[in-house]
């Protein structure tokens, strides 16, 4: 059977006690897994099951790449010459977010994790492209998988943030610059489009993406019986700053890509972020969470 089985990961172990950047990233990660990684069959992650026949065809795991779970999807693809499907197991897994002793320490661990994820994704793209050019799987399978891999890791996680950030900065800079006659004429021709439609679309995009992600997080917390102690005001604050957190994440990704471009394989390596502060948080949550398995070792991927 050419399919892998993936349990959805939710990073809610002590997530209410984390700083805003860690909590926002954890919520978005869980949302992305359910909304992109699994339905588009992009890659498995951390907690998943593989049919014995498929893992034997793929010759187990690739030892030279740090993202062994993500690489496995491609290893299986080249062994059978076509796409490998990913089906969701309706049993969620609680995973641990990055953690640190204090604001600066946790921010550093968050940065280290984001950098490792980005470099790992670049390794996966390199592996995919080499195998595709070598004819390890069909043109159709390569186009299909390559589109979703590039769309998710290159556009959704990286380029879209830079586009949104550039648009926001351009709008605010333009507001302080004395416009020329030609510019004023051009803007007046846009009329309602610029005044109402663009802001409305931006607000709709924000609510659709971040609103649904935070709503999913609330549903997961209730469904799993997690006792989160976080005020409504703090929840609202985290929703408001969510876009800024993704912009910061985007900047970390660009820096990681530049480093990989310059130094190559030397910057590739599995240096996981610390989760030392999860122990006391896990002790508090284990008594109230019975519906899902606990996983705090590899969930930072």
Residue, then its C-alpha position, 0 to 999 in steps of 0.5 A: x500500500x503506497x501510503x503513510x499514516x500521519x498523526x496530527x501534531x499539536x504543540x500544546x504541552x505547556x503552550x499557554x506558559x510560553x512567550x507569544x512567539x513560541x505560542x503563535x508558531x506552535x499554533x500555526x505549525x499544527x494548523x499547517x500540518x492539518x491544512x497542508x502537509x497531510x491533505x497535499x501529501x507533502x511529507x510525514x513528520x515526527x509521529x507516523x506509521x509506514x506499511x512494512x512493504x513500503x519501508x522495505x521498498x524504500x530501503x528504510x531511511x536516508x542516513x545523510x540527511x537531517x530531516x529523515x522523516x521528511x526525506x522518507x516520503x521522497x525515498x519511498x517515491x523514488x522506490x515506486x516511481x510515483x506519488x506516496x499518499x499521506x492519510x491522517x490518523x484521527x488520533x492527535x499527538x501532543x508535542x512539546x514546543x521550543x522552550x527556554x529559561x527566560x525571554x532571551x533563551x526561549x527566543x534563541x531556541x525559537x530562532x535555532x529551530x526556525x533556522x534548522x527547519x528552513x535548512x532542512x527544507x532546502x535539503x529536501x528540495x535539493x534531494x527531490x530535484x536531483x532524484x527527479x532529474x535522475x528519472x527516479x519517478x515519473x514526470x507527472x509525480x515530480x510536477x505534482x509533488x514539486x508544486x506542493x513542496x515549493x508552494x508550501x515551503x517556498x511561498x507559504x512559509x517564506x515568500x508570502x511573508x516577505x510580500x506581505x511585509x513589503x506591501x505593508x512597508x510600501x503603503x506606509x512609506x508612500x503615505x509620508x511621501x509627497x505624491x507627484x501629479x502622475x501618482x495622484x492621478x493613478x491613485x485616483x483612478x483606483x478609487x474604491x479599489x484602493x480605499x475599500x477593497x484592498x483593506x477588506x481583502x487583507x482583513x479577510x485573508x488575516x481572519x481566514x488564515x490566523x482566525x481559523x488557526x486560533x479557532x482550531x487551537x481552541x477546539x483542540x484544547x477543548x477536545x483533549x481536555x487540556x487545562x490552559x490558563x490564558x486570559x482572553x486578552x492575552x489570546x487576543x494579543x497573540x492573534x494581533x501579533x501573529x502576522x508580525x511573528x510570521x514576518x520575523x520567522x520569514x526573516x530567519x528563513x531568508x538568513x538561513x537560505x543565505x547561509x546555506x547558499x554561502x556555506x553549503x553542507x557545512x551548515x546542515x546538521x541536526x541541532x534540535x532546540x532545547x526543551x528542558x523547560x517542558x518537564x515541569x509543564x508536562x507534569x502539570x498537563x499529564x493529569x488533565x490530558x488523557x485523550x492523546x499520547x504525549x510526545x516531547x522528543x521529536x515534535x520540534x520538527 
